[in-house]
Amino acid sequence: SIRSKTEVTASMADLQLFKQVIEKVDWTEPWLLALMGFHTLAFVLIVVSRRHQFVQATILALLGILCVASENINEWAAINYQKFAAQQYFDAGGFFISLVYSAPMIFNCLAIVVSWLYVTWQLLADLARAKAKQRSKEYRSLVDRKKQK
């Protein structure tokens, strides 16, 4: 499909807004460093717990709850930003909180889903091998019985 000039212009405006937000943020603010640390810790826990689906399910549920709460967190942060931030980052549309808070959590949730798909694929492959081995064993048993007759 051919994109209209309006769609291209809108995409360019979105990219420009994204670039402006990235450039205006003071990435050395302690609360942002703590938030980045949280996202990094969550990802490390996901990688370390890759063989423990219950732990990953718990992490997934917690991240999901935190994502759902992002609108309320954005509203609270917009009112109280002076308590923890040097400048007002929290807009009514939630662009900034989506960028630094929700998007990394969604990425971590995606990492869990990919991990689960990989485990499922391994289990299906193991099951297929076990079935093939069982069929081979049954076939050899049948051949051996025919030879004995």
Protein Blocks (a to p, Z undefined) as FASTA:
>chain_A
ZZdfklmmmmmmmmmmmmmmmmmpcfkbfklmmmmmmmmmmmmmmmmmmmmmklmmmmmm
mmmmmmmmmmmmmmmmmmmmmmmpcbdfbdfkommmmmmmmmmmmmmmmmmmmmmmmmmm
mmmmmmmmmmmmmmmmmmmmmmmmmmmZZ
